[in-house]
C-alpha cells in the first residue's frame, strides 16, 4: 500500500467512526483525537478496523503513530 492509499484507508475508517469528519479542516499534523473528539473506545475501534482492513498488526506501542493523518498513513504504508 502506498502513502495515498494508506491515507485514504485511514480517512475511510475515521469517517465510519465520525461520520461528519471534515478532513478539509484537519491538517496532516493535527491531533486526530482532539480534532475529531475521539474517545478511547473510538480509538480502539480505529485500531481494530485499520488492522483488519490493512492486514497488518497494530500494537499498543504503535498507537502514538496514529495521532495524526500523516503519521497514521506512514505507519500503514510501512506495514503493508
PyMOL commands that set and color helices and strands:
alter all, ss='L'
color gray80, all
select helices_A, chain A and resi 3-17+32-35+40-54+60-66+69-79
alter helices_A, ss='H'
color red, helices_A
deselect
rebuild
show_as cartoon
